[in-house]
Amino acid sequence: MDFQHIIEEVGRYMDFAGVAVMVVGALVSIPLALRGYQPKRASGLAPFSPYRAYRQLLGRSILLGLELLVAADIIRTVAVTPTFESVGVLAIIVLIRTFLSFSLELEITGRWPWQKEKEHDAGSSVPDGSSVPS
């Protein structure tokens, strides 16, 4: 078994893991959403409907699956066949998947990945127990 064959197999397993995460996530999200799962950031807010909870859970599964698929593409393209054509195709794939990831992150959290998390109330407490001035 040579190095190229090993890298191809690792890439194939990463592809499988990415698809499996999405499929398992979609299946596991159904009972969680029906049981009334609420994301941590939503505590204290009005509860999500089962549909909204399912969308959030499914979106998180798809995000993780996309990350694994991008990793698999990078492993196979750069480690095995680093030609200008293959690197160009990889760049386009990564660009499309990055756009999808950003869109899903916006849908799930309501903010872009580079934005800070919104404060739920103006009087949040800091770790020492004192209140943050308004």
N, C-alpha and C positions, 0 to 999 in steps of 0.2 A: 504494500500500500504506500503510494507516494504522497507527498505533501499536498499537491493539488487535489487529489482525490479526497483526502481528509477534509480539506477546506470546503469542497463541494458538498460533502455530506453534512458538515456543520451548518452550512447555509441552508440546506434542505430541511434539517431539523428545526432551524430557527423559523423558516417559513411555516412549517407544520405547527410550531408553537404559537406563532402569531395568529394563524387561522383558528387553532384550538381555543385560544384565549377569547377570541370574538364569539365563537359558537357556544362555549361553556358559559361565558358571561351573559349571552342572550338568554340562555336557558335558566341560569340561576337567578337572573334579574326578575323573571316572571313571578316566582313565589315571594321573593322579597318585596316586590312592589305591591302585590296583593295583600301581604301582611301589614302594609302600612309603613315600610321602611322610610325613614327620613334622614337625609344627609346631615352630617354633623353641623355644617354651616347654617342649616335651616332651623336649628333648635331655637325656640323663642319666636319664630315666625309662624304664620298660618301653615298648617300641614299641606303637603303636596297631595294632589290626587294620585291614585295608582298609576294613571297614564304618565303624569309628569315624573313620578319617582322612577318608573320603568325607563323613560327616556334618559334620565340622568345616569342610571346604572348602566344602561346599554351604551351610552356615550363614553363612559369611563372604560368599559370593556373594549370598545372599538379603538380608543386612544392607545391603550396598552398594546393591543394587537398591531396597530400601525407602527408603533415604536419597534416592536420585534421584527416586523417585515422590513423596515428601513435598515435595521441592523443586519438582517440576512442579506439584503441587497448590497450593502457596503462590504460585508465579508466576502461575498462571492466576486464582486466586481473588482475591488481594489486588490485583494489578496491573490486572486487567481489569474484574471485576464485584464491587467491594467493598460488597455489600449485607449486611444483618444475617443474612439466611438463608444466603447463600453462605459467610460467615465462620463461622457456626454449624456448617454441614456440614463446612467445613475443619477446625474444631476437633475434631469427632468423628473425622474421618479421621486427623488427626495423633495424637490420643489412642490410637486403636486401633493405628496403625503404631508408635507409641512403645512401647506395651506389647509388641508383637511383637518389636521390636528388643531390648528389655530381656530378654525371654524367650530369644531366640536368643543374646544375649551370655552369659547364664547357662549355657546349654547348651554353648556353644563353649568358654568359658574356665573355667567352674566357679565364677565369682564375679560379683557385680553390677558394673555399670560404674563405680560410685563407690567400690568397694573397691580397696585396694592389691593388687598382685600378691603372691601367697604366696611366701615365701622357701623355696627348695628344701632348704637346709641351714642350720644354725645358725651355721656358721663362714664365711659369705660374705665375700669380700674386698671392700674398698672401693677406689676408683680409685688411691690411692697405694700399694697393694700390701699394706698392713697388714691384719690380720684384725679383724673386728668382734667385740668382746667379747660373750660369751654372757650 
